[in-house]
Amino acid sequence: MSKELKVTLIKSPIGYDFTQRATVKALGLKKMNSSVIKEDTKEIRGMIKKINHLLSIEEIDKEQ
């Protein structure tokens, strides 16, 4: 059983560094309160760690 992460943008990236805004865009988050489901990988965890002050994260167990 693998895990997925539900990532929700809860704070606007306006006023933050360009790299943080680019990370929000790279995760596929466009508007406030938008959510995406991502596989739980080291790369995604690193992106989330960089902008965790803007996000809400929920772990989801994926049924195979």
C-alpha positions in Angstrom: 0.0 0.0 0.0 1.5 3.3 -1.0 0.7 6.8 0.3 -0.5 9.9 -1.3 -0.5 13.4 -0.1 -3.4 15.9 -0.4 -1.7 19.3 -0.6 -3.9 22.4 -0.2 -2.8 26.0 -0.6 -4.1 27.9 2.5 -2.0 31.1 2.3 -1.2 33.3 -0.7 2.3 33.2 -2.0 2.2 36.9 -2.9 5.0 38.8 -1.2 7.2 35.7 -0.9 10.4 34.9 -2.8 10.1 34.0 -6.5 11.4 30.5 -5.8 8.6 29.9 -3.3 6.0 31.1 -5.8 7.6 28.9 -8.5 7.4 25.9 -6.1 3.6 26.5 -5.5 3.1 26.6 -9.3 5.3 23.4 -9.8 3.1 21.6 -7.4 0.1 22.5 -9.5 -1.6 24.8 -7.1 -3.2 27.8 -8.8 -5.7 29.5 -6.4 -6.3 29.8 -2.7 -7.9 26.6 -1.2 -7.0 24.6 -4.3 -5.9 21.0 -3.7 -3.8 18.4 -5.6 -3.1 14.8 -4.9 0.6 13.9 -5.2 2.5 10.6 -4.7 4.6 10.6 -1.5 8.1 10.9 -2.8 11.3 12.5 -1.6 11.1 15.2 -4.3 7.5 16.2 -3.4 8.4 16.1 0.4 11.2 18.5 -0.3 9.0 20.9 -2.2 6.4 20.8 0.6 9.1 21.5 3.2 10.2 24.6 1.3 6.7 26.1 1.4 5.1 24.4 4.4 4.0 27.7 5.9 1.7 28.2 2.9 0.2 24.7 2.8 -2.0 22.2 4.6 -1.0 18.5 4.1 -3.0 15.4 4.6 -1.8 11.8 4.2 -4.0 9.4 2.3 -3.6 5.7 2.1 -3.8 4.5 -1.5 -5.5 1.2 -2.2 -3.9 -0.9 -4.9 
